[in-house]
Amino acid sequence: MMTSMESEQLHKVRHSLAHLLAAAVLEEDKNAKLGVGPVIENGFYYDILTSKPVSQTDLLKIEQKMRSLAKKNLAFVRSELSVAQAKEMFASQPFKIELINDIETKGTTAMDESLKQAGKGIVSVYATGAFSDLCQGPHVENTKDIARDAFRLTKIAGAYWRGSEKNPMLTRIYGVAFATKEELDAYLKQQEEAAKRDHRKIGKELGLFTIIDEIGPGLPLFYPKGALLRTLVENYIGELQKKSGYHPIWIPHVTKGELYRISGHLEKFDALYPPMELKDEASYYLKPMNCPHFMMLYKSAPHSYRELPLRWTSTTTNYRYEKSGELSGLTRVRALTQDDCHVFATPEQIEKEIALMLAMIQAAYRAFGFADFWVRISTHDPAHPENYIGDKAVWKQSEATLEKLIRSKKWKHEIGTGEAAFYGPKLDFMFRDAIGREWQLSTIQLDMNLPERFALEYTDKDGVKKRPIVIHRAILGSTERFLGILIEHFAGAFPLWLAPEQAWVMPIGKSHKKYAGEVLKLLSAHGIRAQLKDEDATIGKKIREGEQQKIPYMLIIGDKEVKSQSVAVRTKGADKGALKTKKLLAQLHMEIEKKK
């Protein structure tokens, strides 16, 4: 991880490049209308309404223009204008006028962090040569501070202004930027490999899942092999939870709006689907999360300290109204299934319960092949108390508890200010995949606020009513998102225990089919997921198909194998020689058990 100073400087570079991108486009297209250009992970983008289409081939020309501007050593000069002056400056830019109107009425705009202003009536502008943009900063002092060989424009996409389909569609131009050319080259190489591993591409090739327009974006459907894969993953988590004393519950998928008024989600959560207005009834919502249901189920019966900790879990689907432009295969969906767990505990039990969760997370990701991780301790942002519920002292206590636990583990970690949930701080586990990308997967949230809002109680040993602490936990986070990451991590070549089809039995000719059937029956009887490939095709064709489908074991049967009651094993693209069936079974079971 880079230092905070290095990170801050790179943020300035990326922000400054967004301005150079807009300036370069305006030089080529005088009538272009500018939206916003924020910094994002690894780079930046700018949304622009162009007077002529921008193609992928245009990006090189725009990029060269950006380098030409950077070469002029232009200063980034900040000035503060009145609203009237700003409106005059941006009179030909309707989207900027709209943002200035926001600043005039609210003192800020929610479109982009860099557009937040100090107060009503004051508009901050940065000038770079002949180009000026509405912006709060920060930027580099001069374009000479930008490494001209360490950035690249990467792609274009469509984006509705302010994310609303009622507004104009703008052209979003993406770029990436790093401190050095070497870092840029490494990133671009990683992206090439990522394209080969794209779970949407592999998911189609292997027949795992699909998204059908008539059903809706962000609502994936799984074919039998994909459904089996998700079952294998979820069952493993279920077994792990059972061994650790967790008990499954079941909750419905719709609820009255009153539940989310109590929890605070109606006020703070912006991805709720619109309510279902039923005649002569309350408004109902599709559930976007499970916490309030757990709270109410706990509240429905009295509890003693002797019952605690109470470990409840439910693998259930939630529905979130994510913007259509942000949906992506399985990794960003509108129907997401969570392995959700809530532990109701006394304050004295917090450390032990979180330690148990940490051990489960470590065991699970070792089995799934993710060994490299670090932890983000996600805290609230003191500068924006309006984004959270609860007492300041409770937040301080909760955050200190989580930090103490992670420090005691001596795990690599950092503080993520402003990354907390609105009801409590959390631990976010950041895992690195096979090609070095980081993903946020598991999460543990320490919640001292929702128990208060729901008035949860338990009776202590002295007969006094007290509030329990609630610890929220998900190991996978979202089954769909995790499967997308898992597909890319293994490039579809899953370890044996996770492979939907573990072996193909392939007779070379008709005379070998009877023995092949006996081998299949033996494998199936011992729990191996095997298929008989006895169609009339050459063995070479069957092998090529097996390799394309990434089948872990291809078992070839010819005259020698029938005579010796063995199989010729081919795995990972190489011939491994002949094995007796009993020895093969032992080898398969040993490989499957490795996950533990």
C-alpha positions in Angstrom: 0.0 0.0 0.0 1.3 3.5 -0.8 1.7 6.1 1.9 -1.0 8.7 2.4 1.2 11.4 0.9 1.8 9.3 -2.2 -1.9 8.6 -2.5 -2.8 12.3 -2.1 -0.4 13.3 -4.8 -1.7 10.6 -7.2 -5.2 11.8 -6.5 -4.2 15.3 -7.5 -2.6 14.0 -10.7 -5.7 12.0 -11.7 -8.0 15.0 -10.9 -5.8 17.3 -13.0 -5.8 14.8 -15.9 -9.6 14.9 -15.8 -9.4 18.7 -16.5 -6.9 18.1 -19.3 -9.2 15.5 -20.8 -12.1 18.1 -20.9 -9.8 20.8 -22.3 -8.6 18.4 -25.0 -12.1 17.5 -26.1 -13.2 21.2 -26.2 -10.2 22.0 -28.5 -11.5 19.4 -30.9 -15.2 20.0 -30.4 -16.0 23.6 -29.5 -19.7 22.9 -28.9 -19.2 20.1 -26.4 -21.1 20.4 -23.1 -19.2 19.4 -20.0 -20.7 17.3 -17.2 -18.4 16.2 -14.3 -15.0 14.7 -14.2 -14.2 12.9 -10.9 -11.3 10.8 -9.7 -12.1 7.0 -9.5 -10.2 3.9 -8.6 -6.9 3.8 -10.7 -7.9 6.9 -12.7 -10.6 9.3 -13.7 -13.4 10.0 -16.2 -15.3 12.9 -17.7 -18.9 13.0 -18.9 -19.4 15.1 -22.0 -22.2 15.8 -24.4 -20.3 15.9 -27.7 -21.7 17.4 -30.9 -20.3 14.4 -32.9 -19.8 10.7 -31.8 -16.6 9.8 -30.1 -15.2 6.4 -31.1 -12.5 4.2 -29.5 -10.1 5.3 -32.3 -10.6 8.9 -31.2 -9.1 8.3 -27.8 -5.5 8.2 -29.1 -6.0 11.7 -30.7 -7.5 13.1 -27.5 -4.7 11.5 -25.4 -2.1 13.1 -27.6 -3.8 16.4 -27.2 -3.7 16.0 -23.4 0.1 15.3 -23.6 0.6 18.3 -25.7 -1.3 20.5 -23.1 0.7 18.9 -20.3 4.0 19.7 -22.1 3.2 23.4 -21.9 3.8 23.4 -18.1 0.4 25.1 -17.4 -0.4 26.1 -13.9 -3.7 25.2 -12.1 -4.9 28.5 -10.8 -7.8 28.6 -8.3 -10.2 31.5 -8.0 -13.5 32.1 -6.2 -16.4 33.7 -8.0 -19.8 34.9 -7.1 -22.7 32.9 -8.4 -23.5 35.6 -10.9 -19.9 35.7 -12.2 -19.8 31.9 -12.4 -23.0 31.8 -14.4 -21.6 34.4 -16.8 -18.4 32.3 -17.2 -20.2 29.1 -17.9 -23.2 30.6 -19.8 -22.6 28.2 -22.7 -22.4 25.1 -20.5 -25.9 24.1 -19.3 -24.8 21.2 -17.1 -22.4 23.6 -15.2 -25.2 26.1 -14.8 -27.3 23.4 -13.2 -24.5 22.6 -10.8 -24.0 26.3 -10.0 -27.7 26.5 -9.2 -27.3 23.7 -6.7 -24.4 25.5 -5.1 -26.5 28.7 -4.9 -29.5 27.0 -3.2 -27.7 24.3 -1.2 -24.1 25.4 -0.9 -23.0 22.1 -2.5 -23.7 19.6 -5.2 -23.9 15.8 -4.8 -22.6 15.1 -8.2 -18.9 14.9 -7.5 -16.8 15.4 -4.3 -14.6 17.9 -6.1 -17.6 20.1 -6.7 -18.4 20.6 -3.0 -18.2 24.3 -2.1 -17.4 26.2 1.1 -20.8 27.9 1.2 -23.7 29.4 -0.6 -22.9 32.1 -3.1 -19.3 31.1 -3.5 -18.1 29.2 -6.5 -14.6 27.7 -6.8 -13.0 27.6 -10.3 -9.7 26.2 -11.6 -8.1 27.7 -14.7 -5.5 25.7 -16.7 -4.3 27.8 -19.6 -7.3 28.8 -21.6 -9.5 26.2 -20.0 -11.6 26.8 -16.8 -13.7 24.3 -14.8 -16.0 24.4 -11.9 -14.0 22.6 -9.2 -13.0 22.7 -5.5 -9.7 20.8 -6.2 -7.1 19.7 -5.2 -4.8 19.7 -8.3 -1.1 19.6 -9.0 0.5 23.0 -9.1 1.6 22.7 -12.7 1.1 20.2 -15.5 4.9 19.5 -15.3 4.0 17.5 -12.2 2.2 15.0 -14.3 4.2 12.0 -15.7 3.2 12.2 -19.4 4.0 8.6 -20.1 2.1 7.3 -17.0 -1.5 7.8 -18.1 -3.8 6.3 -20.8 -7.3 6.8 -22.0 -8.9 3.4 -21.9 -12.6 3.3 -23.0 -15.8 5.2 -23.6 -19.3 4.4 -22.3 -22.7 6.1 -22.2 -23.9 7.7 -18.9 -27.1 9.5 -18.2 -26.6 13.0 -16.7 -27.0 12.7 -13.0 -27.7 9.0 -13.4 -31.3 9.5 -14.5 -32.7 8.0 -17.7 -34.9 11.1 -18.0 -31.8 13.2 -18.7 -29.5 13.3 -21.8 -27.0 10.5 -22.5 -23.5 11.8 -22.2 -20.2 10.2 -23.4 -18.1 9.0 -20.5 -14.4 8.9 -21.4 -12.3 6.9 -19.0 -8.6 7.2 -18.2 -6.1 5.6 -15.9 -3.0 7.2 -14.4 -0.2 6.1 -12.2 3.0 7.6 -10.7 5.3 5.9 -13.2 5.2 4.3 -16.7 6.2 1.0 -15.1 3.1 1.0 -12.9 0.9 1.9 -15.9 2.4 -0.9 -18.0 1.8 -3.4 -15.1 -1.8 -2.2 -14.8 -2.4 -2.5 -18.5 -0.9 -6.0 -18.6 -3.2 -6.9 -15.7 -6.2 -5.6 -17.6 -5.3 -7.7 -20.6 -5.3 -10.8 -18.4 -8.5 -9.6 -16.7 -10.2 -9.4 -20.1 -9.4 -13.0 -20.8 -10.8 -13.9 -17.4 -14.0 -11.8 -17.7 -16.6 -13.8 -15.8 -19.3 -12.7 -18.3 -17.4 -14.3 -21.1 -16.4 -17.4 -19.2 -19.9 -17.7 -17.7 -21.3 -17.9 -21.2 -18.7 -20.3 -22.5 -19.1 -22.7 -19.6 -22.9 -22.4 -19.5 -23.0 -21.0 -15.9 -25.4 -18.0 -16.0 -27.2 -15.5 -18.2 -29.0 -12.2 -18.0 -32.2 -12.0 -20.0 -33.5 -8.6 -21.1 -37.2 -9.7 -20.7 -36.5 -10.5 -17.0 -34.4 -7.4 -16.4 -30.9 -6.0 -16.0 -29.0 -7.0 -12.9 -31.2 -10.1 -12.4 -29.0 -13.1 -13.3 -30.3 -16.6 -14.0 -28.2 -19.7 -13.4 -28.0 -22.8 -15.6 -27.7 -26.2 -13.9 -23.9 -26.0 -13.8 -24.0 -22.5 -12.4 -26.7 -23.4 -9.9 -24.6 -26.3 -8.7 -21.5 -24.1 -8.3 -23.4 -21.6 -6.1 -24.9 -24.5 -4.1 -21.4 -25.9 -3.5 -20.1 -22.5 -2.3 -23.1 -21.8 -0.1 -23.2 -25.3 1.3 -19.5 -25.0 2.3 -20.3 -21.7 4.2 -23.3 -23.4 5.8 -21.2 -26.3 7.0 -18.6 -23.9 8.4 -21.3 -21.9 10.3 -22.9 -25.1 11.7 -19.6 -26.2 13.2 -19.3 -22.8 14.8 -22.7 -22.8 16.5 -24.7 -20.7 14.0 -28.4 -21.5 13.5 -30.4 -20.8 10.3 -33.5 -18.7 10.3 -35.8 -17.7 7.4 -37.2 -14.3 6.6 -39.6 -13.0 3.9 -38.6 -10.9 0.9 -41.1 -8.0 1.4 -42.0 -5.9 4.4 -43.9 -2.9 5.5 -42.2 0.4 5.2 -42.6 1.0 8.9 -39.8 -1.5 9.5 -37.3 0.6 7.5 -38.5 3.8 9.2 -37.5 2.3 12.6 -34.1 1.1 11.3 -33.4 4.4 9.6 -33.0 2.9 6.1 -35.9 5.0 4.7 -33.9 8.1 5.6 -30.3 6.9 4.9 -30.4 4.1 2.3 -30.8 5.3 -1.3 -31.2 2.0 -3.2 -34.7 1.0 -2.1 -37.1 0.0 -4.8 -40.2 2.2 -4.9 -42.9 1.0 -2.5 -45.7 -1.2 -3.5 -48.9 0.7 -2.7 -51.6 -1.8 -1.9 -55.3 -0.8 -1.6 -56.3 -0.3 2.0 -52.9 -1.5 3.3 -49.6 0.0 4.3 -46.8 0.5 1.7 -44.6 -2.6 1.2 -41.0 -2.7 0.1 -38.8 -5.4 -1.4 -36.1 -5.9 1.2 -32.7 -4.5 0.3 -31.1 -5.8 3.5 -31.9 -8.3 6.3 -30.8 -6.6 9.5 -34.3 -5.2 10.5 -35.9 -8.6 10.1 -33.3 -10.2 12.4 -34.0 -7.5 15.0 -37.7 -8.0 15.0 -37.4 -11.8 15.2 -35.1 -11.4 18.2 -37.6 -8.9 19.8 -40.5 -11.2 19.3 -39.5 -13.3 22.4 -37.9 -12.6 25.8 -34.2 -13.4 26.2 -31.9 -14.2 29.1 -28.1 -13.6 29.3 -27.9 -17.4 29.5 -29.0 -17.6 25.8 -26.3 -15.2 24.6 -24.5 -15.2 22.3 -27.4 -16.0 19.9 -25.9 -16.7 16.5 -28.5 -16.5 13.7 -27.8 -16.8 10.0 -29.8 -16.7 6.8 -28.7 -17.1 3.1 -31.4 -14.9 1.4 -31.8 -12.7 -1.6 -32.0 -8.9 -1.3 -33.2 -6.4 -4.0 -31.5 -3.1 -4.6 -32.3 -0.5 -7.2 -28.8 0.0 -8.5 -28.4 2.4 -11.5 -28.6 0.6 -14.8 -25.3 2.1 -15.9 -23.5 0.6 -12.9 -24.6 -3.0 -13.4 -22.0 -5.5 -14.4 -22.5 -9.3 -14.9 -22.6 -10.9 -11.4 -20.3 -8.3 -9.7 -23.0 -5.6 -9.6 -26.6 -6.8 -9.6 -30.0 -5.9 -8.4 -30.8 -9.3 -6.9 -28.0 -10.2 -4.5 -27.9 -13.2 -2.1 -26.1 -12.7 1.2 -24.8 -15.3 3.7 -26.0 -12.9 6.4 -25.4 -13.5 10.0 -26.3 -11.5 13.1 -25.0 -12.3 16.6 -26.8 -10.9 19.6 -24.3 -10.7 22.4 -23.4 -9.0 25.7 -20.6 -6.4 25.6 -18.3 -8.9 27.3 -18.7 -11.4 24.5 -17.8 -9.0 21.6 -14.1 -9.9 21.4 -14.7 -13.7 21.5 -17.4 -13.6 18.9 -15.5 -11.4 16.5 -12.4 -13.6 17.0 -14.6 -16.6 16.0 -15.7 -14.8 12.9 -12.1 -13.9 12.0 -11.1 -17.6 12.2 -14.1 -18.6 10.0 -13.2 -16.0 7.3 -9.6 -17.0 7.3 -10.6 -20.7 6.9 -13.1 -20.0 4.1 -10.8 -18.0 2.0 -7.9 -20.4 2.4 -10.3 -23.1 1.0 -11.4 -20.8 -1.9 -7.7 -20.0 -2.8 -7.5 -16.4 -1.5 -4.6 -16.3 0.9 -3.4 -12.7 0.5 -5.6 -10.1 2.3 -5.6 -7.0 4.5 -8.3 -5.4 6.6 -9.8 -2.0 6.3 -11.2 -0.7 9.6 -14.1 1.4 8.3 -15.0 4.3 10.6 -17.4 7.2 10.4 -16.5 10.6 9.1 -16.6 13.1 11.9 -17.0 15.9 9.3 -20.4 14.5 8.2 -22.3 13.4 11.3 -25.5 13.7 9.3 -24.7 10.5 7.5 -24.9 8.4 10.6 -27.2 7.4 13.5 -26.4 7.0 17.1 -24.4 8.6 19.9 -20.8 9.8 19.3 -19.5 8.0 22.4 -21.0 4.7 21.1 -19.2 5.2 17.8 -15.9 5.9 19.5 -16.2 2.8 21.7 -17.2 0.6 18.8 -14.4 1.8 16.5 -11.8 1.4 19.3 -12.9 -2.2 19.9 -12.5 -3.2 16.3 -9.1 -1.6 16.0 -7.9 -3.4 19.1 -9.0 -6.8 17.7 -7.2 -6.3 14.4 -4.0 -5.0 16.0 -4.0 -8.0 18.3 -4.0 -10.3 15.2 -1.1 -8.3 13.8 -2.9 -8.3 10.4 -2.1 -5.7 7.8 -4.7 -3.0 8.1 -5.6 0.7 7.5 -8.3 3.0 8.7 -11.0 3.9 6.1 -12.5 7.1 7.4 -16.1 7.6 6.1 -16.4 3.9 5.0 -18.6 2.8 7.9 -22.2 1.7 7.6 -24.7 4.4 8.7 -25.4 2.4 11.9 -21.9 1.3 12.9 -18.2 0.8 12.1 -17.0 -2.4 10.3 -14.1 -4.5 9.2 -13.8 -4.9 5.4 -11.6 -7.7 4.2 -9.7 -6.9 1.1 -8.5 -10.0 -0.8 -6.1 -10.2 -3.7 -6.9 -12.5 -6.6 -4.7 -14.5 -9.0 -3.8 -11.5 -11.1 -3.2 -9.1 -8.2 -6.6 -7.2 -8.2 -8.1 -6.3 -4.8 -11.7 -7.1 -3.9 -13.7 -6.3 -0.8 -15.4 -9.5 0.2 -16.1 -10.4 3.8 -17.4 -7.8 6.3 -18.0 -7.6 10.1 -20.0 -4.7 11.5 -20.2 -3.8 15.2 -23.6 -2.3 15.8 -24.7 -0.6 19.0 -27.3 1.6 17.3 -29.9 -0.6 15.8 -30.5 -2.5 19.1 -31.3 0.9 20.6 -33.7 1.9 17.7 -35.5 -1.5 18.0 -35.4 -1.4 21.8 -33.9 -4.9 22.0 -33.4 -6.4 25.4 -32.1 -9.3 27.4 -32.3 -10.0 31.2 -28.9 -10.1 32.9 -28.0 -12.3 35.9 -29.4 -9.7 38.3 -32.7 -9.5 36.6 -32.0 -6.1 35.0 -33.1 -5.4 31.4 -30.1 -4.5 29.1 -29.4 -3.9 25.5 -27.6 -6.6 23.5 -24.8 -5.7 21.1 -25.4 -6.9 17.5 -22.5 -8.1 15.3 -23.4 -8.3 11.5 -21.3 -10.6 9.5 -21.1 -11.9 5.9 -18.3 -14.2 4.7 -19.1 -14.2 0.9 -20.7 -10.7 1.1 -22.9 -11.5 -2.0 -23.1 -15.0 -3.5 -23.4 -13.5 -7.0 -20.6 -11.1 -6.7 -18.4 -13.7 -5.1 -19.1 -16.2 -7.9 -18.1 -13.5 -10.5 -14.8 -12.9 -8.6 -14.3 -16.7 -8.2 -14.8 -17.4 -11.9 -12.2 -14.7 -12.8 -9.8 -15.8 -10.0 -9.6 -19.4 -11.5 -10.3 -18.3 -15.1 -13.1 -20.9 -15.0 -10.7 -23.8 -14.1 -12.1 -24.4 -10.7 -10.4 -26.6 -8.1 -11.8 -30.2 -8.1 -14.1 -29.7 -5.1 -15.8 -26.7 -6.7 -15.9 -27.9 -10.3 -19.6 -28.6 -11.4 -18.3 -31.4 -13.6 -15.3 -33.1 -12.0 -14.6 -35.8 -14.6 -15.5 -36.9 -18.1 -15.3 -40.6 -18.9 -14.4 -40.9 -22.6 -14.5 -44.2 -24.5 -12.4 -44.2 -27.7 -14.7 -46.6 -29.6 -17.9 -48.5 -29.4 -16.2 -51.6 -27.9 -15.1 -49.5 -24.9 -18.5 -48.0 -24.0 -19.6 -50.9 -21.6 -16.5 -50.5 -19.4 -16.8 -46.7 -19.6 -20.3 -47.0 -18.2 -19.0 -49.2 -15.3 -16.3 -46.5 -14.5 -19.0 -43.8 -14.5 -21.2 -45.9 -12.1 -18.2 -46.4 -9.8 -17.3 -42.7 -9.7 -20.9 -41.6 -9.2 -21.3 -44.1 -6.3 -18.3 -42.5 -4.6 -19.7 -38.9 -4.9 -17.7 -37.8 -8.0 -19.6 -35.6 -10.4 -18.9 -37.4 -13.7 -20.3 -37.4 -17.2 -20.1 -40.2 -19.8 -19.0 -38.7 -23.2 -19.9 -41.7 -25.5 -21.1 -39.8 -28.5 -19.7 -40.8 -31.9 -16.8 -38.3 -32.2 -13.0 -38.6 -32.3 -11.2 -38.8 -29.0 -9.2 -35.7 -30.1 -12.5 -33.7 -30.4 -13.7 -34.9 -27.0 -10.4 -33.8 -25.4 -10.6 -30.4 -27.1 -14.2 -29.9 -25.8 -13.2 -31.1 -22.3 -10.3 -28.6 -22.3 -12.6 -25.8 -23.5 -15.1 -26.7 -20.7 -12.2 -26.8 -18.2 -13.0 -30.3 -17.0 -10.5 -31.2 -14.2 -10.2 -34.9 -15.1 -10.6 -36.5 -18.5 -10.6 -40.3 -18.3 -9.8 -42.0 -21.6 -10.7 -45.6 -22.2 -9.3 -47.8 -25.0 -8.3 -51.4 -25.4 -5.4 -51.2 -22.9 -7.6 -49.7 -20.2 -10.4 -52.2 -20.7 -7.9 -55.1 -20.4 -6.1 -53.7 -17.3 -9.3 -52.3 -15.7 -7.8 -48.8 -15.6 -8.2 -45.4 -17.1 -5.8 -43.1 -18.9 -5.8 -39.8 -17.0 -5.5 -36.4 -18.7 -5.6 -33.3 -16.4 -4.5 -29.7 -16.7 -3.8 -30.2 -20.4 -1.3 -33.0 -19.9 -1.4 -36.8 -20.0 -0.8 -38.3 -16.6 -0.6 -42.0 -17.5 -2.9 -44.9 -16.6 -4.4 -45.4 -13.1 -6.4 -48.3 -11.6 -9.9 -47.1 -10.8 -9.4 -47.6 -7.0 -6.2 -45.5 -7.0 -7.9 -42.9 -9.1 -10.7 -42.6 -6.6 -8.2 -42.2 -3.7 -6.4 -39.5 -5.7 -9.7 -37.6 -6.4 -10.8 -37.8 -2.8 -7.5 -36.6 -1.5 -7.5 -33.6 -3.9 -11.1 -32.7 -2.8 -10.1 -32.9 0.9 -7.3 -30.5 0.4 -9.8 -27.6 0.7 -10.0 -28.3 4.4 
